[in-house]
């Protein structure tokens, strides 16, 4: 039998192998580095799932190219017809089931870790989304940080590093979504639905936040920032801002703002 099909198959498979190796050389597969303990769980789940998808894709594409090259038609003679091949059929049925079961198990375990909530969080912040900004209320610290919805500069959510923070997500108008890309997760704010999550920041710095749910014509205005500081700096920030509403609350917005926002 001619070796030309095998040589051509090698030429076709080489780019796939190189792409796979390039992807595997980056442990996170392009995912941003997490800045919370919960984000670390997401990262540890994401990498093996992507690796599994790459392997499955490489096998499927490899078999497809091999079939195209090996069984390309040379004449009008029909190839040998086979009604069944039980061993192969068992393999391509059982292997996907095993993969799905494993992914379900590890995914469920990761979700349990992410959703776990402590009985006594160090800080509790009520996160309220409204058209078209955010309000962060630190109940125990008597601090309120509000955005004005102008779209020039969103409010800043200040969190202490290495402390567990309970975020209570609420909205009184439409659906919004609390999204900090470096948290590696987003959470929806739905009217009438109590949604809360614990996050434990692990890296100091300032990070971008956005609303990830289209909530109207001025959805683009709903930006904010997250500043993660040391525990000592957080305590000083609380002492400096306790009892002082740093900006207008949603109820204090001028009536004309809402009409202007609605008009786009």
GIZI-V221543 format. One line per field, one symbol per residue. burial: + if it has 9 or more other C-alpha atoms within 8 Angstrom, else -. Layout:
# GIZI-V221543
burial: ???
This chain:
# GIZI-V221543
burial: ----+--++--++--++--+---+---++----++++++++++-+++-+++--+---+---+--+++-+---------------------------------+--++--+--+-------+-+++++++++++++++++--++++++++-+--++++++++-+++++++++--+++++++++++++-++++---+-++++++-+--++++++--+-+++-+++++++++++-++---+--++--+--+++--+----+--++--
